[in-house]
Amino acid sequence: MLRLTILGSGSSGNCAVVSTDHTTLLIDAGLSAKQIVMRLELAGMSIDSVHGILLSHEHGDHTRGIDVLCRKHAIPVLCTPLTQESVMSGLNASCKPRWHLMQTGSAFDFQDLQIESFPVPHDAVDPVGFVIQDTESKLGILSDVGFITGLIKDRLQGAHSLFVEANYDTRLLEADTKRPWATKQRISSRHGHLSNDQVAELVEAIAHEDLHHIVLGHLSDDCNDPDMAVRRVQEALQSQKIEGVNVRCAERTQPTPTLEVSRRILRARPEDQSVSVSHEQPLLF
């Protein structure tokens, strides 16, 4: 069974863990190495159990911890060749990661995981999203993205859980007085970030009866609101008559409780399979 733990997600840094009984894989490493080690321990894991770091793209809020992690713990880094080249340019000369290169759009096995990358629109050299599966569960991961493409919808069809950025609320971004106009344009551009409404568009397109969890990440601290983001996604689910999906926002400064990436129908008792699961039920630790 796949498990997902978000160690932290926001503009200041992003790092998550996908794990099974045999594999522990970091998804991005945008927190400091010290924070990653500490939050792994808070989540009941150890940096010594990490088998690799899978990178979505090269921006600092997704790669900040690479240098120290790779020098101190020799953890392999999985990414595309263009992302490797960009990340290497910012590393200490003494840091020589063990690179495992993948091609954008490729599918490959890693330990007991099946991983497929797919291209996404963002202002990075070769940004990708991921579908990660084992024999029972399918997890979709969509980090920094400017808009929802047909390919994204296609790749995330059938996901039992989804970790997706919901960076901003359109009205809050427009009303923000701290960001210059050019920055607002970049955020809302087709190579920027996803709004709550764009995430709702994705959810409406891929929602299905076996969708179990949606975790919203990378929320702007001042141009979004967790309650607004969750409510907008719940509205999208209701429009498709999908009930019982756990929707929540990832924590920024501490680990979000671990959840199991599973079909809801597999988790229900046979006599209760027709009863939807409340989105307010606690996630599993």
C-alpha positions in Angstrom: 0.0 0.0 0.0 1.3 3.4 -0.9 1.5 6.1 1.7 1.9 9.9 1.3 3.4 12.2 3.9 3.8 15.9 3.2 6.8 17.2 5.2 6.0 20.8 4.2 4.4 22.7 1.3 4.4 26.4 0.6 6.3 29.1 -1.2 9.1 28.8 1.3 9.7 25.1 0.6 8.2 21.8 -0.6 9.0 18.2 0.3 6.9 15.1 0.5 7.4 11.4 1.1 5.9 8.5 -0.8 6.5 5.2 1.0 5.6 1.5 1.0 6.8 -1.2 3.4 9.9 -1.5 1.3 10.6 2.0 -0.2 10.9 5.6 1.0 11.1 8.2 -1.7 11.3 12.0 -1.2 9.3 14.1 -3.7 11.4 17.2 -4.0 13.7 18.6 -1.3 12.9 22.2 -1.0 13.3 22.5 2.8 16.7 22.7 4.4 18.3 19.4 5.0 18.0 20.0 8.8 14.3 20.5 8.5 13.8 17.5 6.2 15.7 15.2 8.7 13.7 16.7 11.7 10.3 16.4 10.0 11.0 12.8 8.8 11.6 11.9 12.4 8.4 13.7 13.5 6.6 11.6 11.0 8.2 8.4 12.3 10.8 8.0 9.6 14.5 8.3 9.2 16.7 9.9 6.7 18.7 6.7 6.6 15.7 4.9 5.2 15.3 7.2 2.2 16.1 5.5 -1.1 16.0 8.5 -3.4 14.8 12.0 -4.1 12.5 12.5 -7.1 12.6 16.1 -8.5 9.7 17.8 -10.2 11.9 20.8 -11.3 14.9 22.8 -10.4 13.5 25.9 -8.5 15.0 26.5 -5.0 11.8 25.9 -3.1 11.9 22.3 -4.5 15.7 21.7 -4.4 17.1 23.7 -1.4 18.1 20.6 0.6 19.8 18.7 -2.2 23.3 19.9 -1.6 23.6 18.9 2.1 21.5 15.8 1.8 23.6 14.3 -1.0 26.9 15.2 0.7 25.9 13.8 4.1 23.7 10.9 3.1 24.6 10.0 -0.5 20.9 9.8 -1.5 20.3 9.2 -5.3 18.6 12.0 -7.1 16.0 11.1 -9.9 15.3 13.8 -12.4 15.4 14.7 -16.1 18.7 15.6 -17.8 17.8 19.3 -18.1 16.8 19.5 -14.5 20.0 17.8 -13.5 22.0 20.3 -15.5 20.2 23.2 -13.8 20.5 21.8 -10.3 24.2 21.0 -10.7 25.0 24.6 -11.5 23.9 25.6 -8.0 25.6 22.9 -6.0 28.8 23.0 -4.0 31.7 21.7 -5.9 32.2 18.9 -3.4 28.6 17.7 -3.9 28.4 14.9 -6.4 25.0 13.4 -6.3 24.3 9.9 -7.6 22.1 10.9 -10.5 19.4 8.6 -11.9 18.2 10.2 -15.1 14.7 9.8 -16.6 13.2 11.1 -19.8 10.2 13.4 -19.6 7.1 11.3 -20.3 8.9 8.1 -19.4 7.7 5.3 -17.1 10.1 3.3 -15.0 10.3 1.1 -11.9 12.0 2.2 -8.7 12.2 -0.4 -6.0 8.6 -1.6 -5.7 7.1 1.6 -7.2 6.1 2.3 -10.8 6.7 6.0 -11.7 5.6 7.9 -14.7 6.5 11.5 -15.4 4.6 13.8 -17.7 5.4 17.4 -18.9 3.6 20.3 -17.3 3.6 24.1 -18.1 5.8 26.1 -15.7 8.7 28.5 -16.0 11.3 25.9 -15.3 13.7 24.1 -17.8 11.8 20.7 -17.8 9.1 20.6 -15.2 7.1 17.4 -14.7 4.3 15.9 -12.8 4.1 12.3 -11.6 1.9 9.3 -11.4 3.2 6.8 -8.8 1.7 3.3 -8.4 2.1 0.0 -6.6 0.0 -3.0 -7.3 -3.0 -1.6 -5.4 -2.9 2.2 -5.5 -2.4 5.1 -7.8 -1.1 8.6 -6.6 -1.1 11.7 -8.8 1.4 14.5 -7.9 1.1 17.9 -9.6 3.4 20.6 -8.3 4.0 24.0 -9.9 1.8 24.3 -13.0 0.5 27.3 -15.0 -2.7 25.7 -16.4 -4.4 22.4 -16.7 -3.6 20.7 -20.0 -5.4 17.8 -21.6 -2.3 15.6 -21.0 -2.5 16.4 -17.3 -6.1 15.3 -17.1 -5.4 12.2 -19.1 -2.4 11.1 -16.9 -4.3 11.7 -13.6 -7.4 9.8 -14.6 -8.1 7.0 -12.1 -5.8 8.3 -9.4 -7.0 7.2 -5.9 -5.3 10.1 -4.2 -4.0 13.5 -5.5 -1.5 15.9 -4.2 -1.8 19.1 -6.2 -0.9 22.8 -5.8 -3.6 25.3 -5.1 -1.4 28.4 -5.0 -3.8 31.3 -5.0 -7.3 32.7 -5.1 -7.8 34.9 -8.1 -9.5 37.7 -6.1 -7.0 37.7 -3.3 -4.1 37.8 -5.8 -5.7 40.7 -7.7 -6.2 42.6 -4.4 -2.7 42.0 -3.1 -0.8 45.3 -2.6 2.6 43.8 -1.8 3.3 42.2 -5.1 4.1 44.3 -8.2 1.9 43.9 -11.2 4.6 41.9 -13.1 4.9 39.4 -10.3 1.1 38.9 -10.3 1.2 38.4 -14.0 3.9 35.8 -13.7 2.0 33.9 -11.0 -1.3 33.8 -13.0 0.3 33.2 -16.4 0.2 30.0 -18.3 3.7 29.2 -16.9 3.0 30.2 -13.3 0.9 28.5 -10.7 -2.6 27.0 -10.3 -5.5 28.9 -8.8 -8.2 27.4 -6.7 -10.5 27.6 -9.8 -8.0 25.8 -12.0 -7.6 23.0 -9.4 -11.4 22.7 -9.3 -11.3 22.4 -13.1 -8.9 19.4 -12.8 -11.0 17.8 -10.1 -14.2 18.1 -12.1 -12.4 16.3 -15.0 -10.9 13.4 -13.1 -13.2 12.8 -10.1 -14.4 9.2 -9.8 -16.0 7.0 -7.1 -12.6 5.5 -6.0 -11.0 8.9 -5.4 -10.1 8.9 -1.7 -7.9 11.9 -0.8 -7.1 15.3 -2.3 -4.3 17.2 -0.6 -3.8 20.8 -1.6 -0.3 22.2 -1.4 1.9 25.2 -2.2 -0.8 27.6 -0.9 0.3 31.3 -0.9 0.4 32.6 2.7 -1.4 35.8 1.8 -3.1 35.2 -1.6 -5.0 32.1 -0.6 -7.0 30.8 2.3 -7.1 27.1 3.2 -10.8 27.1 3.9 -11.5 28.8 0.6 -9.3 26.3 -1.3 -10.9 23.3 0.3 -14.4 24.6 -0.2 -13.8 25.3 -3.9 -12.6 21.7 -4.5 -15.5 20.3 -2.6 -17.8 22.3 -4.8 -16.1 20.7 -7.8 -16.7 17.3 -6.4 -20.3 18.0 -5.6 -20.9 19.2 -9.2 -19.8 15.7 -10.3 -21.9 14.0 -7.6 -18.8 12.5 -6.0 -19.1 12.2 -2.2 -16.8 11.1 0.6 -13.5 12.4 -0.6 -11.1 13.6 2.1 -10.0 17.2 1.1 -7.4 19.0 3.1 -4.5 21.4 2.8 -0.9 20.4 3.5 0.8 22.0 6.4 3.6 24.5 5.8 5.7 24.3 8.9 5.2 20.7 10.1 4.4 17.3 8.6 0.8 16.6 7.5 -0.6 13.4 8.9 0.3 10.4 6.7 -2.5 9.1 4.5 -2.9 5.8 2.7 -3.3 6.1 -1.1 -6.1 3.7 -1.6 -9.5 3.1 -3.3 -12.3 4.0 -0.9 -14.1 0.9 -1.9 -11.2 -1.3 -0.7 -11.2 0.4 2.7 -15.0 0.2 3.3 -16.6 -2.8 5.1 -18.7 -4.9 2.7 -21.9 -3.8 4.4 -20.9 -0.2 4.2 -19.7 0.1 0.6 -22.7 2.1 -0.4 -22.1 4.7 2.4 -19.8 7.6 1.6 -16.9 8.4 3.9 -17.1 11.9 5.5 -14.4 14.3 4.5 -14.0 15.2 8.1 -12.8 11.8 9.2 -9.2 11.9 10.5 -6.4 10.7 8.2 -4.3 7.7 9.2 -1.0 8.0 10.9 
